[in-house]
């Protein structure tokens, strides 16, 4: 278990990642509206979770934990789908179809990265719940 100061830094990084993910989703929704499409993106909720985490709200910790568990399950399913060569992968402007030679490598790298980020997030959130937000401010 990392010390309280390190845990606090990791928590702040996680809160900023939640905020940035939500902000990215807001940008995607606005851009699709400007193109004449209606896009509903549940990732917009991450913006509010990130703001709540930065403000130290306990309810945001609960929501962050729920979103992290969801992301963990989704990335694990994505690993299985990539191994079965089911989905077409979109990575910015690159489209990888299941018959492409680099499909499995790129797909596993993306899904394993998401899985690792989800596991790290879960570890940080569990550490904060054990130590507490207020205790993480105290120098150790």
ZAMIBA-461240 format. One line per 3 residues: their letters; for each residue x, y, z of N, C-alpha, C, O. Coordinates in pm, 1 decimal. Each point is the difference from the previous one (the first is absolute). Last residue first. Layout:
REM ZAMIBA-461240
A	X:Y:Z:X:Y:Z:X:Y:Z:X:Y:Z; ...
***
This chain:
REM ZAMIBA-461240
XXX	291.2:1192.6:579.8:32.2:-125.6:67.8:146.4:-9.7:33.1:44.0:-99.7:57.3; -437.8:514.0:-132.6:129.2:-57.0:-40.1:31.2:-124.2:82.6:-25.3:-5.7:120.3; -480.3:166.7:-242.5:102.6:9.5:103.5:131.1:-57.6:-48.7:0.9:-107.1:-60.7
XXX	-403.9:86.7:-199.3:59.4:133.3:-1.5:113.5:15.2:100.0:89.4:82.5:-18.8; -361.4:-476.6:-21.2:97.6:4.6:-107.3:64.3:137.6:-11.3:105.4:13.9:-62.1; -461.2:-107.6:368.2:126.2:-55.3:47.8:108.2:7.9:-107.5:118.7:6.9:31.9
XXX	-559.6:125.5:-139.6:58.3:94.2:95.2:135.4:-46.9:49.8:91.6:80.3:18.1; -349.2:-359.0:-311.0:49.4:121.4:-67.8:68.4:95.0:96.3:102.1:59.7:-34.4; -104.9:-596.5:111.5:-90.3:113.7:14.3:61.1:123.0:-65.2:121.8:17.9:-0.2
XXX	22.1:-509.7:45.2:70.1:107.9:68.6:-95.1:115.0:30.2:7.8:59.6:107.4; -184.4:-429.4:-340.8:61.8:-52.2:121.8:61.2:114.3:81.3:-22.9:11.3:120.4; -163.3:83.6:-540.9:-107.3:-38.3:91.2:56.0:-52.7:131.9:-60.5:19.4:105.4
XXX	358.9:86.6:-451.1:-58.4:123.1:54.0:-112.1:-33.6:97.3:-16.8:68.6:100.9; 211.7:-425.1:-333.7:95.9:57.6:94.4:-53.1:126.0:65.3:19.6:21.6:119.6; -268.9:-223.1:-463.7:-5.2:-82.1:121.0:96.2:52.8:105.8:-31.2:-2.4:119.1
XXX	35.3:212.6:-538.3:-127.2:26.1:68.9:-12.9:-82.9:127.1:-50.8:49.1:100.8; 428.9:-121.6:-376.6:4.8:133.5:59.8:-127.5:27.6:78.5:5.9:49.7:112.5; 12.7:-451.5:-356.3:96.8:-3.2:110.4:6.4:134.9:72.4:4.1:5.1:122.9
XXX	-262.9:-38.5:-515.6:-63.1:-74.8:108.6:89.9:-3.5:123.2:-47.2:15.3:112.7; 219.0:171.1:-505.5:-104.0:86.0:56.3:-66.9:-66.6:119.8:-25.2:63.4:102.5; 333.0:-317.6:-350.0:69.4:103.9:77.0:-101.7:91.3:67.7:15.9:34.4:117.1
XXX	-186.1:-355.6:-409.6:52.2:-63.6:121.4:73.0:100.7:88.3:-13.7:-2.8:122.3; -140.1:150.9:-541.4:-114.0:-29.4:87.9:47.8:-63.3:130.7:-48.7:35.0:107.5; 365.3:40.6:-446.0:-44.2:127.7:56.4:-116.0:-20.7:96.7:-6.8:65.8:103.8
XXX	158.8:-441.8:-342.2:100.6:42.5:98.1:-39.4:132.2:65.9:17.3:16.5:120.8; -289.2:-175.5:-471.4:-10.4:-89.5:114.9:97.6:41.6:109.9:-36.2:2.9:117.6; 57.6:218.7:-529.1:-122.2:38.7:71.1:-18.3:-84.8:125.7:-42.5:50.4:104.0
XXX	397.5:-166.4:-382.6:24.5:131.7:58.7:-119.8:49.2:79.2:15.0:53.9:109.7; -58.8:-446.8:-357.4:83.1:-24.8:118.0:35.9:131.6:69.1:9.1:5.1:122.6; -245.2:18.4:-527.2:-86.4:-54.4:104.8:80.0:-31.7:126.8:-51.7:16.2:110.5
XXX	288.5:149.2:-489.2:-100.8:97.8:42.5:-83.1:-53.9:115.5:-21.8:70.3:98.6; 338.4:-360.1:-291.4:69.2:111.9:64.0:-100.8:102.2:52.3:13.4:49.2:112.0; -173.5:-412.4:-363.6:40.4:-42.0:134.4:72.7:112.1:73.5:-15.0:14.6:121.3
XXX	-108.4:65.5:-567.1:-118.6:-18.5:82.6:33.7:-40.7:141.8:-59.2:50.1:95.6; 404.5:-15.4:-418.7:-52.6:132.4:34.0:-120.8:-12.3:92.3:-13.6:76.7:95.3; 196.6:-480.5:-251.0:100.3:71.2:79.1:-54.2:136.0:44.1:8.6:35.0:117.7
XXX	-276.0:-298.0:-406.9:8.6:-58.8:133.3:98.7:77.2:88.1:-28.1:24.9:117.3; -22.1:116.5:-574.8:-123.8:12.0:76.7:16.1:-49.8:143.5:-33.0:71.3:94.8; 339.6:-48.5:-499.4:34.2:62.7:127.6:-120.8:13.3:92.3:9.1:65.9:103.7
XXX	-50.1:-259.7:-550.8:103.8:-73.0:75.1:31.0:60.7:137.3:30.9:-74.2:93.2; -523.8:96.4:-334.8:128.4:69.8:-6.1:104.0:-73.4:83.9:-31.9:-50.6:107.6; -444.2:-63.8:-139.7:89.9:-70.3:-92.1:134.9:70.6:-17.0:87.3:-51.2:-70.1
XXX	-455.2:224.9:351.8:50.8:-127.9:52.5:95.2:-74.3:-93.9:77.2:-83.9:46.5; -96.9:619.0:-71.8:-100.7:-103.2:-15.2:59.4:-133.8:45.6:122.1:-15.6:2.2; -20.6:565.5:89.1:55.8:-134.8:-9.5:-114.6:-100.1:-6.2:-84.4:-5.6:89.4
XXX	194.8:565.0:-165.9:-104.4:-101.4:14.2:65.2:-136.2:-20.7:60.5:-25.3:-104.2; 91.1:569.6:232.7:38.9:-133.7:-47.1:-114.4:-97.9:27.6:-52.6:-6.4:111.1; 75.3:475.6:26.6:-38.6:-13.5:-140.5:34.6:-137.1:-57.5:-25.6:-25.6:-117.6
XXX	-25.8:44.4:624.0:5.3:129.2:-67.0:-39.5:-19.0:-146.0:-115.0:-35.2:-26.5; 82.7:-382.8:187.2:98.1:70.1:82.2:33.1:129.6:-71.2:82.8:2.2:-91.1; -444.6:-449.6:80.8:21.9:135.8:-46.9:95.4:68.4:96.6:-29.6:12.9:118.8
XXX	-135.0:-551.9:-267.4:59.8:93.9:94.4:24.0:135.1:-66.1:50.3:7.6:-112.1; -402.5:-453.4:64.2:89.1:85.2:-77.8:49.6:107.2:95.8:-79.6:60.1:72.1; -80.8:-553.9:115.2:-31.5:139.3:-34.1:98.2:60.2:-100.2:113.7:-45.6:-12.1
XXX	-76.2:-438.6:131.4:-137.6:40.1:-29.8:-13.2:147.5:-38.0:-53.6:28.5:-107.1; 422.5:-389.5:244.6:-0.5:79.6:-123.1:-140.8:43.1:-41.5:-37.4:-12.8:-116.6; 214.7:-224.0:521.1:-92.5:-70.0:-90.8:-12.8:71.7:-133.7:-72.1:-46.1:-88.5
XXX	339.3:237.4:424.9:56.5:-133.6:-21.7:-88.2:-83.7:-93.6:50.2:-84.9:-73.7; -206.5:506.9:204.4:115.3:15.6:-89.1:62.0:-136.5:-29.2:37.3:-28.7:-113.8; -386.2:45.1:426.4:-50.3:26.8:-135.0:114.0:13.2:-100.7:-10.2:-47.8:-113.0
XXX	118.5:-0.1:573.2:-56.6:-123.8:-54.8:-50.4:19.4:-142.9:20.2:-86.7:-85.0; 133.6:466.4:314.1:112.4:-92.6:-21.8:-50.6:-129.4:-62.9:59.1:-50.4:-95.5; -382.6:359.2:231.2:67.1:41.6:-123.1:120.0:-89.0:-30.7:24.6:-32.8:-116.1
XXX	-252.1:-23.9:523.8:-80.8:-52.2:-111.1:65.9:35.9:-132.6:0.8:-81.2:-92.5; 195.0:262.2:470.5:20.4:-145.6:0.6:-78.9:-65.5:-112.2:49.5:-91.8:-65.5; -109.7:549.9:135.7:130.4:-25.7:-60.8:33.0:-149.5:1.0:66.1:-49.0:-91.5
XXX	-469.3:190.3:298.2:-4.9:26.3:-144.2:134.0:-28.6:-67.1:2.9:-54.9:-110.2; -32.8:21.3:583.7:-77.4:-106.9:-65.5:-1.6:18.2:-151.4:16.7:-96.4:-74.7; 186.4:436.7:325.8:75.2:-124.4:17.5:-70.1:-115.7:-70.9:64.0:-77.3:-71.2
XXX	-282.3:491.7:93.4:110.4:3.8:-96.1:84.0:-126.6:7.2:46.9:-49.8:-102.3; -390.5:98.7:421.2:-57.9:-13.6:-133.6:110.0:-3.8:-106.3:-3.0:-84.4:-89.5; 134.3:175.9:525.9:-39.0:-141.2:-11.0:-62.4:-26.4:-138.1:26.2:-103.2:-61.7
XXX	75.7:547.2:158.9:123.7:-78.0:-14.5:-30.4:-149.0:-12.9:61.4:-69.1:-81.4; -414.3:370.1:170.7:47.0:15.6:-137.8:126.7:-81.6:-24.6:19.0:-54.7:-108.6; -185.8:62.0:549.1:-93.9:-68.1:-90.6:45.4:8.9:-144.6:-2.8:-99.7:-72.2
XXX	250.2:336.6:395.7:18.1:-144.4:19.2:-91.2:-77.2:-95.1:42.6:-97.9:-61.2; -93.1:559.4:75.5:126.9:-34.0:-65.5:27.0:-149.7:11.3:47.3:-62.8:-94.8; -418.6:235.0:325.7:-23.6:-3.3:-144.7:127.7:-34.2:-76.8:-5.9:-71.3:-100.1
XXX	43.5:122.0:563.3:-86.5:-115.3:-27.6:-24.3:-11.5:-149.5:8.7:-108.9:-56.7; 224.0:483.0:204.7:83.0:-119.9:15.3:-80.4:-125.5:-31.7:49.9:-92.6:-64.0; -273.6:502.2:79.8:75.7:-13.7:-124.4:95.0:-118.7:5.0:27.7:-62.2:-102.6
XXX	-272.8:186.0:485.8:-89.1:-62.3:-98.4:71.2:-18.9:-134.2:-28.9:-94.6:-73.3; 245.9:326.9:428.5:-1.4:-144.9:21.8:-89.0:-70.5:-102.9:30.1:-112.0:-41.1; 241.0:584.7:-32.7:-132.3:-52.6:36.6:4.7:-151.6:10.3:51.2:-67.3:-89.4
XXX	299.2:424.1:-28.9:5.7:-87.1:116.7:-134.5:-54.9:45.0:-17.2:-32.6:117.4; 172.3:315.5:-510.0:-56.8:72.7:114.8:-5.0:-85.6:126.0:-36.2:50.1:106.5; 186.9:-235.0:-513.2:90.8:110.9:29.1:-48.8:83.6:117.7:79.9:60.3:71.7
XXX	-355.0:-408.4:-226.7:121.1:-55.5:61.0:98.6:110.6:36.1:62.5:-3.7:106.0; -452.2:124.6:-340.1:-30.5:-39.5:137.5:120.3:-58.0:71.7:20.4:25.4:118.7; 20.3:77.1:-574.4:-14.4:124.1:76.8:-28.1:-32.6:146.7:57.2:61.5:90.0
XXX	-42.4:-427.3:-385.5:132.3:60.8:16.9:-4.1:128.1:81.8:85.5:22.1:85.7; -491.0:-228.4:-202.9:70.7:-82.9:97.9:138.3:59.1:27.4:43.5:7.9:114.9; -297.3:189.9:-451.3:-53.6:34.1:132.2:65.1:-83.5:110.4:19.5:48.1:111.6
XXX	99.3:-141.2:-556.6:37.1:138.6:28.6:-44.6:38.0:140.9:76.2:59.0:76.6; -204.7:-471.7:-264.8:133.2:-3.0:59.1:50.2:139.6:33.7:80.4:17.2:91.6; -491.0:-98.6:-328.4:-12.8:-14.1:145.8:136.5:2.1:68.7:10.6:40.6:115.7
XXX	-54.4:-54.4:-589.3:-15.3:136.1:51.8:-9.9:-3.4:152.6:42.1:94.4:66.9; -39.2:-490.9:-339.1:128.5:43.9:52.3:-2.4:142.7:52.4:90.3:40.7:73.0; -447.3:-270.0:-309.9:-6.2:-9.2:146.7:131.7:41.9:64.4:5.3:23.1:120.8
XXX	-239.2:125.6:-592.7:122.0:-61.5:50.8:-5.5:-0.9:152.3:3.1:105.3:63.6; -299.0:-14.5:-551.4:-15.6:-10.5:145.0:118.5:-79.0:53.1:20.6:-115.3:-38.0; -144.5:412.7:-427.5:83.7:-102.0:62.5:-21.3:4.4:150.5:21.4:103.0:63.9
XXX	-225.8:82.2:-571.2:-25.1:-2.8:144.0:78.6:-115.9:59.3:-20.5:-115.5:-37.2; 114.2:431.1:-423.3:-32.5:-130.3:57.0:-26.6:16.2:148.5:58.5:86.0:65.8; 99.7:259.4:-383.6:-138.8:-34.7:-24.7:-40.4:-137.2:50.7:-104.4:-52.0:-39.7
XXX	527.0:305.6:86.8:-7.1:-74.2:-126.2:-141.7:-46.2:-31.0:-22.8:-69.7:-98.9; 121.0:293.4:504.2:38.5:93.6:-105.8:-3.6:-65.3:-137.9:-16.7:68.4:-101.0; -59.3:-335.5:481.5:-112.2:92.3:-19.6:29.7:99.9:-111.6:-88.0:33.7:-79.2
XXX	430.2:-323.2:211.2:-100.5:-74.3:-76.4:-124.8:86.3:-22.1:-64.5:-10.4:-104.3; 410.4:190.4:368.5:42.7:-14.7:-139.4:-102.5:-76.2:-83.4:-23.0:34.0:-116.1; -53.4:3.1:580.6:-13.3:130.8:-64.3:39.2:-9.2:-147.2:-69.6:54.4:-85.7
XXX	132.4:-438.6:348.5:-143.7:27.7:-13.9:-20.7:131.7:-73.5:-84.4:8.2:-89.2; 527.0:-126.6:197.4:-54.1:-90.8:-101.9:-148.2:26.5:-25.0:-44.7:-0.8:-114.7; 256.2:234.1:465.8:47.0:48.4:-131.0:-54.9:-86.7:-113.3:-40.4:51.7:-104.1
XXX	-42.4:-194.5:542.6:-77.6:121.5:-28.4:38.6:56.0:-136.4:-86.9:39.5:-77.8; 338.4:-397.8:235.2:-133.7:-44.2:-39.7:-89.9:119.3:-31.8:-78.1:-4.3:-95.1; 504.4:91.1:269.1:13.3:-54.6:-135.8:-137.2:-44.4:-51.7:-32.9:23.3:-116.3
XXX	59.1:112.6:561.0:11.4:115.6:-88.2:13.0:-45.0:-145.9:-56.2:62.8:-89.8; 57.5:-396.3:421.4:-131.3:61.4:-12.2:0.6:119.5:-93.5:-92.9:18.3:-78.7; 501.3:-220.2:176.6:-82.3:-93.9:-76.0:-140.4:55.1:-20.5:-57.0:-11.6:-108.4
XXX	350.3:254.1:384.2:37.4:11.8:-141.1:-79.8:-95.5:-89.2:-35.2:34.5:-112.7; -29.1:-57.0:585.9:-43.7:129.2:-51.6:29.0:11.8:-150.3:-87.2:40.2:-77.1; 249.8:-419.7:302.5:-146.2:-4.2:-8.4:-52.5:129.1:-62.1:-85.0:-3.4:-89.0
XXX	539.4:-4.9:178.4:-32.2:-89.9:-111.5:-151.4:-15.3:-17.4:-49.9:-1.4:-112.5; 207.0:245.0:481.8:21.9:76.0:-123.4:-30.5:-86.7:-122.3:-55.3:49.3:-98.3; 39.4:-259.0:515.5:-108.7:97.8:-9.4:12.5:82.6:-127.9:-100.1:26.7:-66.5
XXX	449.8:-325.6:167.3:-120.8:-72.8:-37.9:-118.0:95.3:-15.6:-77.9:-14.0:-94.4; 478.1:191.1:256.9:17.3:-39.0:-140.3:-124.5:-71.2:-49.9:-46.3:25.9:-111.1; 57.2:75.1:564.9:-16.7:121.6:-79.2:17.1:-28.2:-148.8:-73.8:54.6:-82.0
XXX	158.2:-408.1:380.3:-142.8:33.0:0.8:-26.5:125.3:-84.2:-96.5:3.8:-76.3; 540.2:-129.5:151.8:-63.8:-91.7:-94.7:-150.0:26.5:-9.5:-58.7:-9.1:-107.8; 299.7:252.3:427.2:40.6:40.1:-134.7:-66.8:-87.7:-105.3:-49.5:49.6:-101.2
XXX	-14.1:-167.4:549.3:-71.0:124.9:-29.1:33.3:48.9:-140.9:-88.5:44.6:-73.1; 321.5:-414.5:240.7:-138.1:-36.7:-29.9:-81.6:123.2:-36.0:-84.4:-5.3:-89.4; 522.3:66.6:240.0:0.9:-59.4:-133.0:-141.1:-36.8:-44.7:-36.4:18.4:-116.2
XXX	84.7:134.6:555.6:30.7:109.3:-93.9:0.2:-51.4:-143.7:-55.5:65.1:-88.6; -3.3:-377.8:444.9:-116.4:86.8:-17.2:25.6:111.8:-101.5:-89.1:34.2:-77.7; 361.9:-495.8:21.1:-24.4:90.7:112.7:-110.3:99.3:-36.9:-40.6:9.4:-115.8
XX	28.2:-500.4:-104.9:83.0:120.5:-3.5:-30.4:90.4:119.3:-104.9:-11.3:63.5; 67.9:-533.1:-84.3:-85.8:118.1:0.0:90.1:124.0:0.0:87.1:12.4:86.0
***
